[in-house]
Amino acid sequence: MSGYDADVIVVGAGFTGLSAADALVLAGLDVLVLEARDRVGGRVEAMAFADGVAIDTGGQFICDEMPNVMALTRRFGLRLAETPLEGAFLVQPQSFAGTGSSFAESGRIRARANRIDPRDPSIAGLTAGEWLARQNDPPGAKASYQAMVEGLWCRSVGEIPLWYLIDNDRRTISNGNELQYFAEGSIHAAAEALAATLGQRLRLGTPVLRITRADGSVSVTTGAGEVLTARQVIIAVPPVVASRIVHEPDLPKPLAGALAAWKSGTVIKVLVRYERPFWHDRGLSGMVMWRDTLGLFACDVSSAHATALVVFAGGPLAAEWSAKGRTFIEAEIRRRLVEALGEAAADVTGLLIRNWVGDLWSGGGYSDVITDLQAYGAEDILRAGAPAGPLCLFGTGVVLSRLYRRRNHRRP
Ligand SMILES: Cc1cc2nc3c(=O)[nH]c(=O)nc-3n(C[C@H](O)[C@H](O)[C@H](O)COP(=O)(O)OP(=O)(O)OC[C@H]3O[C@@H](n4cnc5c(N)ncnc54)[C@H](O)[C@@H]3O)c2cc1C
C-alpha cells in the first residue's frame, strides 16, 4: 500500500458507506472512512427521550425484503419488534372516510399510472401533478394519491416527473409490508456496531470537500485542509450533497448532470410517547392518514421498551411547518392526535421532533428524488458506478467507485 493512506477511502458513514467499508475490510483491503458529522449512520440516527429510551429519528422500518439489513440485525443481535398494525386505520378528519379517499382508491390511480411506459411520449415532460389533474377520478381519490406520493417521496407532485414515479415503482414496488419491523432499541445501533469494527479506520467530523484524480491515485481534501490519498474513493453520500464536492478534473458531464438532477425530500419526524397504547381501547391501530393536510401520517411504534406513535410530515407540508418552527410543530401534532384519537392523546409523556428539512449532510429525507423532467438516464448512470454486490442497504447513496477504478491496481 506504499505511498497511500488507504487502499480505498469511503466518503460517508451512512449505511451505504459503512457496509461498503465492511465488505472491503472483509476482502482484505485497507479502508479509511471519512464522515462529515460527529456520528455515524447518516439518515439513520437515534435520539433518547428524557428517561433514556432511544428511538430512531431517521430510518426505522425494515422488512424481510431487505435481506442485507436483516442480516445486520442478526449479526449484531438487535431485537426486532413487529410493527403493531391490528385495529382500525383512521382517515382524518373522519368526514373524509368512505369518500373515495382510501388506500384502495389511490392504489388504483397508482396502478393506472404504472401501466404507462415511462418513455411514452404522451407523458414526456409531465409532472405527476399535471398527469393527476387530467384524470377523471373523484377529488377524494386524487387527494389520496397525492397524499401517498407526497408522503412517500416528500416532494410536491408538481415537481416529480411522472416517468420517474412509474420507473421507480416498476423496479422497487414491494409486495410485502414495508413497515414490517423496527428495532426495539434502534436500528442506528447497527451503524454504531459496524463503525466499531472499523476502529481507527473511521474518522468523524471529517467532511470531504474536494476529490482530485491524478495518474495512479486519487486524493481527497478534507474540511481541515488535510490531503489523503488512496487507490480508489467510494462516494457513499446522497446525490444532492455529492454534487457539492469539488472534482479535479471536473466529473464527466453525464455524471455531473446525473448528480444535479435530484432534490432532497422534505420531512419532519415526530415521536410521541404515552404510558400505554390507549388507542386499542377504541379498536384503533394508531395509524392515521390526514386528508385535509396532505403528507401527514401517524403509526404505532410501540415495543416492549416503550409505547410510542411516530408522526411524519412529508413534502410541501414539512417545508411549511419547518418555516413555522418547533413550537408550532409540537402544538400542531398534539392537537391533531387529540382530534384523531381522543382526549387520552393529550397525556403525552415524551416528545421528540427531528426536522430533516435542508439537513446539511443529507439534504433531507427520506431520500433524494429526480426533479429534472428530462433526466431519464440519471439513476442508471449513478447505478452503473456502483460495485457489484449488496452494498447499498437502503439503496439511496451514490457509489461512484468505478469512476476511480484503475487498471493494474489491486481492486476489491
Ligand atoms: C426521517 C427519515 C425516515 C426514514 N425512514 C426509513 C425507513 O423507515 N426505512 C427505510 O428503509 N429507510 C428510511 N429512510 C431512508 C434511509 O434512512 C436512507 O435511505 C438511508 O439511511 C440512506 O443511507 P446512505 O448511507 O445511502 O445515505 P446517508 O444515510 O445520507 O449517509 C451519507 C453519509 O455521508 C455523510 N456525508 C455527506 N457528505 C459528506 C462529505 N462531503 N464528506 C464526508 N461525509 C459526508 C453524511 O453525514 C452521512 O453520514 C428514512 C430517512 C429519513 C430521513
The ligand as a Gaussian input file, in Angstrom:
#p B3LYP/6-31G(d) Opt

LIG

0 1
 C      -36.923000      10.717000       8.649000
 C      -36.458000       9.560000       7.813000
 C      -37.130000       8.355000       7.909000
 C      -36.747000       7.271000       7.130000
 N      -37.382000       6.083000       7.310000
 C      -36.940000       4.977000       6.666000
 C      -37.469000       3.711000       6.982000
 O      -38.318000       3.578000       7.874000
 N      -36.992000       2.635000       6.308000
 C      -36.011000       2.762000       5.341000
 O      -35.629000       1.746000       4.753000
 N      -35.474000       3.957000       5.052000
 C      -35.898000       5.062000       5.709000
 N      -35.319000       6.274000       5.475000
 C      -34.292000       6.349000       4.441000
 C      -32.972000       5.804000       4.943000
 O      -32.661000       6.350000       6.198000
 C      -31.902000       6.170000       3.928000
 O      -32.284000       5.654000       2.670000
 C      -30.533000       5.579000       4.258000
 O      -30.197000       5.808000       5.590000
 C      -29.505000       6.162000       3.317000
 O      -28.238000       5.674000       3.657000
 P      -26.961000       6.166000       2.876000
 O      -25.795000       5.644000       3.588000
 O      -27.124000       5.830000       1.448000
 O      -27.027000       7.755000       2.950000
 P      -26.926000       8.671000       4.267000
 O      -27.596000       7.991000       5.396000
 O      -27.414000      10.001000       3.879000
 O      -25.385000       8.684000       4.601000
 C      -24.491000       9.528000       3.947000
 C      -23.416000       9.913000       4.935000
 O      -22.451000      10.723000       4.258000
 C      -22.069000      11.814000       5.091000
 N      -21.580000      12.866000       4.211000
 C      -22.287000      13.640000       3.338000
 N      -21.476000      14.438000       2.652000
 C      -20.207000      14.180000       3.091000
 C      -18.927000      14.675000       2.745000
 N      -18.761000      15.615000       1.800000
 N      -17.853000      14.188000       3.404000
 C      -17.983000      13.216000       4.351000
 N      -19.189000      12.715000       4.707000
 C      -20.292000      13.171000       4.081000
 C      -23.352000      12.165000       5.816000
 O      -23.110000      12.885000       7.004000
 C      -23.933000      10.766000       6.096000
 O      -23.469000      10.241000       7.304000
 C      -35.666000       7.390000       6.234000
 C      -34.980000       8.599000       6.138000
 C      -35.359000       9.674000       6.925000
 C      -34.598000      10.970000       6.829000

